[in-house]
Structure formats: structure tokens, C-alpha cells
Amino acid sequence: MSTELETGLPSVRQIQTLTRDEQEVELKLITNDLITGKIRWQDNQCICVVDHYDQPTIVWRTAIVYLKPKSI
């Protein structure tokens, strides 16, 4: 198993762009929870989302149903 983030994958590049642009996103989880915030970082296993209270939430990729940019 590779420990390096595969930056050639379209999904990884899209998340990198959302992170760089500080775009607010919505993450729908398999628990039916909805997390809204800005992506601070990603690795092979997790994505860290910071909400409007500056509280970080680390989400395992396997728990994500979808991730999309939040509409204005």
C-alpha cells in the first residue's frame, strides 16, 4: 500500500483545488450527517474540515458518501 498521496488522481486534484481556493464544501457521511466547512488538509486516509467556528473535524475517506462545493 502506497503511503504517498496520489496527486495524479482527479479526485485528489479537485480536493487540492478546493483546499487552495478555500472553497466551502459539504461532506455527506454514511451516518447521514452533513459537515460543512473548508478543507484544511487531506491524506490517504482522512480529510480535515474546519467549520465556521474554526473547529476541525477529521473525517475518514471511507465514511464519505459525497463531497461537493457549497452553493453560495
N, C-alpha and C positions, 0 to 999 in steps of 0.2 A: 504494500500500500504506500503510495506516494504521500509524503508529508508536505510537499510544496503545492501551493495554490496554483491550479491550472488556469493561468490568465488567458489562455487561448480560447477558452470556452465562452460562448456568447452570454450565458447567464452570469458568469463571474465578471465579464467586462461590463455588463449592464449594471450590476451592483456596484462596481467600481465607479462608474459614471454617476450613479445616484449618490454615492458617498461623496465624491469630489464636488458635485454641484450642490450638496447639502439639501437635496430634494426630500421633502417629507414623503414617507411611504406608509402603506398599510400592509401588515402581515396578518393573514388569516391562519390560525393554528388548527391542528387536528382536534383540539379540545373545543373548538368553535369560538375561542377568544379572538379578539381583534386588537392588535397592537399598532399604535400609530406613533410615528416619530421619525427621527433622522438616523440613518445608519452611521455608526461611528467606525466600525471595522468589521471585517469578515475573515474567517479562516476556513480550513477544510471542514470543520465540524459545526461551527456556530456563526451567528451574525449578532452583533451588538446594536441595539436600537435605543436611542436616548429620547425620552419623551419631553414634552414642553416644560416639565418641572426639573429637567436636567438629570432625571433618574435613568440609569442604564438598565436595560433588560437584555440578558444573553439568551438567545433562542437557538436551540439545536436545529440544524437544517432539516433533520428528519421529522420535526414537528410542524413544519410549514406546509400549508396547503397551497397558498399563493402569496406572492409579494407584488405589489403594484404601486406606482407613484400615486400619491393622494391628489385628488382633484382640488383645484383652488375654488 
